[in-house]
Amino acid sequence: MEYFLKHRHATWLELFFDLVFVSSIGVVTHNLAHTHNNHLNPEQIWLFPLQFIIIWWIWTVHTLFSNRFNHDNRTERIFSLTIMFLMIVMSAFFGDDLFQNYPVFVCFYAVIKLILVFLFF
């Protein structure tokens, strides 16, 4: 199978998947750029790792699956595209108002994690 060759390159979908996560991290780090007299608020310091760890964990689990079990078939592509779409929508909830939209944010995160669990099984 071509997917498991020793000198395999990343597919276009994998590169686009990484780009979606780079843009999500950009949204999170944008919050750190807004300082008041060159000082960060304690809320900014608390929100950054909270949001970054969530993004990083989703990316890590999906990358682990892709490197280990992915066969590059239509079903797995659809699930990857669904995760990307959910991450784009979830990125809209990142920022200062995360705690106001927390239930919606948790729902998106739970759906993404359920998709990843389904992919592993």
Secondary structure, DSSP 8 states (H G I E B T S, - for coil): -GGG-TT----HHHHHHHHHHHHHHHHHHHHHH--BTTB--HHHHHHHHHHHHHHHHHHHHHHHHHHHT----HHHHHHHHHHHHHHHHHHTT-STTTTTTHHHHHHHHHHHHHHHHHHH-
